[in-house]
């Protein structure tokens, strides 16, 4: 879970490459994402190398955050968290 908003361009570029280069170790990713210029939450789902972002309800007064769950083998939590913090707007 990461407080704040992601930059949509940085996140899209990173996740596309991350999934592509880790296709044998990342089976599934899912979560809720906050982007800096979007009033709504985004639902994120990925299977192997494919992913989709879908808009959901607006954040309103709720504190913004992003929460992602990575399912796979030999995943480095610290590396993932460091990378994600670099994608904040």
WOSULGI-V109266 format. One record per residue. N is the residue number from 1. RES is the residue in three letters. SS is DSSP state (helix for helix, strand for strand, loop for the rest). PHI is phi in radians with two decimals (999 if undefined). Layout:
# WOSULGI-V109266
n=N res=RES ss=SS phi=PHI
n=N res=RES ss=SS phi=PHI
This chain:
# WOSULGI-V109266
n=1 res=UNK ss=loop phi=999
n=2 res=UNK ss=strand phi=-2.28
n=3 res=UNK ss=strand phi=-1.27
n=4 res=UNK ss=loop phi=1.75
n=5 res=UNK ss=loop phi=-2.08
n=6 res=UNK ss=strand phi=-1.49
n=7 res=UNK ss=loop phi=-1.44
n=8 res=UNK ss=helix phi=-1.10
n=9 res=UNK ss=helix phi=-1.14
n=10 res=UNK ss=helix phi=-1.11
n=11 res=UNK ss=helix phi=-1.10
n=12 res=UNK ss=helix phi=-1.05
n=13 res=UNK ss=helix phi=-1.10
n=14 res=UNK ss=helix phi=-1.12
n=15 res=UNK ss=helix phi=-1.15
n=16 res=UNK ss=helix phi=-1.03
n=17 res=UNK ss=helix phi=-1.22
n=18 res=UNK ss=helix phi=-1.05
n=19 res=UNK ss=helix phi=-1.15
n=20 res=UNK ss=helix phi=-1.09
n=21 res=UNK ss=helix phi=-1.40
n=22 res=UNK ss=loop phi=-2.14
n=23 res=UNK ss=loop phi=-1.05
n=24 res=UNK ss=loop phi=-1.54
n=25 res=UNK ss=loop phi=-2.05
n=26 res=UNK ss=strand phi=-1.84
n=27 res=UNK ss=strand phi=-1.60
n=28 res=UNK ss=strand phi=-2.72
n=29 res=UNK ss=strand phi=-2.41
n=30 res=UNK ss=strand phi=-2.58
n=31 res=UNK ss=strand phi=2.90
n=32 res=UNK ss=strand phi=-2.05
n=33 res=UNK ss=strand phi=-2.25
n=34 res=UNK ss=loop phi=-1.92
n=35 res=UNK ss=strand phi=-1.91
n=36 res=UNK ss=loop phi=-1.04
n=37 res=UNK ss=loop phi=-1.86
n=38 res=UNK ss=loop phi=-2.05
n=39 res=UNK ss=loop phi=-1.33
n=40 res=UNK ss=strand phi=-1.84
n=41 res=UNK ss=strand phi=-1.25
n=42 res=UNK ss=strand phi=-2.14
n=43 res=UNK ss=strand phi=-1.59
n=44 res=UNK ss=strand phi=-1.98
n=45 res=UNK ss=strand phi=-2.45
n=46 res=UNK ss=strand phi=-2.45
n=47 res=UNK ss=strand phi=-2.30
n=48 res=UNK ss=loop phi=0.91
n=49 res=UNK ss=loop phi=-1.64
n=50 res=UNK ss=strand phi=-1.87
n=51 res=UNK ss=strand phi=-2.52
n=52 res=UNK ss=strand phi=-2.46
n=53 res=UNK ss=strand phi=-2.03
n=54 res=UNK ss=strand phi=-2.19
n=55 res=UNK ss=strand phi=-1.19
n=56 res=UNK ss=strand phi=-2.28
n=57 res=UNK ss=strand phi=-1.13
n=58 res=UNK ss=strand phi=-1.25
n=59 res=UNK ss=loop phi=-1.22
n=60 res=UNK ss=loop phi=1.05
n=61 res=UNK ss=loop phi=-1.56
n=62 res=UNK ss=loop phi=-1.14
n=63 res=UNK ss=loop phi=-1.12
n=64 res=UNK ss=loop phi=-1.39
n=65 res=UNK ss=strand phi=-2.77
n=66 res=UNK ss=strand phi=-2.26
n=67 res=UNK ss=strand phi=-2.34
n=68 res=UNK ss=strand phi=-2.17
n=69 res=UNK ss=strand phi=-2.05
n=70 res=UNK ss=strand phi=-1.79
n=71 res=UNK ss=strand phi=-2.04
n=72 res=UNK ss=strand phi=3.11
n=73 res=UNK ss=loop phi=-2.20
n=74 res=UNK ss=loop phi=0.96
n=75 res=UNK ss=loop phi=-1.55
n=76 res=UNK ss=loop phi=-1.70
n=77 res=UNK ss=helix phi=-1.01
n=78 res=UNK ss=helix phi=-1.10
n=79 res=UNK ss=helix phi=-1.11
n=80 res=UNK ss=helix phi=-1.06
n=81 res=UNK ss=helix phi=-1.10
n=82 res=UNK ss=helix phi=-1.04
n=83 res=UNK ss=helix phi=-1.09
n=84 res=UNK ss=helix phi=-1.12
n=85 res=UNK ss=helix phi=-1.09
n=86 res=UNK ss=loop phi=-1.26
n=87 res=UNK ss=loop phi=-1.61
n=88 res=UNK ss=strand phi=-1.18
n=89 res=UNK ss=loop phi=-1.31
